[in-house]
């Protein structure tokens, strides 16, 4: 759950003051000289009325909006990261592409809201929100518990890791939505359309799915029974065992093997293995193979075994590499921009001239709350691009950072003992 440290003052606006700010925002949207974007982060706006206002692109991050009214308001692309919307009325509001990561919507009314492509993921994994740390705010999962979301359009929305226990999503459109590990216990999904939705690890125990459109393959990846829950727990235990296994010694140098002719099939089997928590497919082990120059952009490579793998010049941009074992891998000049490397092991990896722009190398937080740091012990990062990369709490003991471009890189809490450069 998100939390706000008591004692940090919030500025309170009256309805009249808020109306003036909204009017200036409307002028801003119309391109008028007197206009100004609405920017009220962390303000106390509880109980105030925003009905039918056009708040496109407004900044209300961390704002206290308890019991506020946004009926038929337009909040397209608005920043509501970590906002407190408990009991708010957003009936028929438009929130296309809005950032609601870590927001609290418990008990809110979103009947008929248009929320396509909005972001309702766990705010704890978000980078670049230093203002929350300064204000003493701890973002957590987006909370939609007991929220009324009947008839909502959540097409393409991202809800992974969020809480929606007891939410009423009857008749809602959730096509292509990402519902990975969402807590939907006791939720009402009667008549909902989940065509193309991803339900890996979603907890649907006790959920009402009468008349819902749910592909059998997607439903098979969800948790429906206590036995499914136990299977997922066992899968996580296996992950912990893999992460706790000692790193290979210097002598563990692998003779490069050629890329397999069935690499695409192996990647697909691995994606199924991850999505089904080990029930289907099989874990990808490309240790020691030569995959230099391969296009692996955006691939699901979570928990991949790639010790000593040759990946020089490979495209891994946007890839999911959580808990991947890349110990001793050759990643020179590879593209890992925007890759998710949380909890990854890159000890002694050759990352010279690698592109890690905006990559996530923070700890992996498991479902049981364990934090697994990203390890880059004695990794070679000379000349690497680390612009905007998140290396908080990463272990960089003995790493070579000579000539690395670190503009905007976050390294709070990182272990930097013996780092060069």
Buried (B, 14 or more C-beta within 10 A) or exposed (E): EBEBEEEEEBEEBEEEEBBEBBBBBBBBBEEEEEBEBBBBBBBBBBBBBBEEBBBBBBBBBBBBBBBBBBBBBBBBBBBBBBBBBBBBBBBBBBBBBBBBBBBBBBBBBBBBBBBBBBBBBBBBBBBEBEBBEEBEBBBBBBBBBBBBBBBBBBBBBBBBBBBBBBBBBBBBBBBBBBBBBBBBBBBBBBBBBBBBBBBBBBBBBEBBBEEBBBEEEBBBBBBBEEEBBEBBEEBBEBBBEBBEEEBBEEEBEBEBBEBEEEBEEBBBBBBBBBBBBBBBBEBBBBBBBBBBBBEBBBBBBBBBBBBBBBBBBBBBBBBBBBBBBBBBBBBBBBBBBBBBBBBBBBBBBBBBBBBBBBBBBBBBBBEEEBEBBBBBBBBBBBBBBBBBBBBBBBBBBBBBBBEBBBEEBBBEEBBBEEBEE
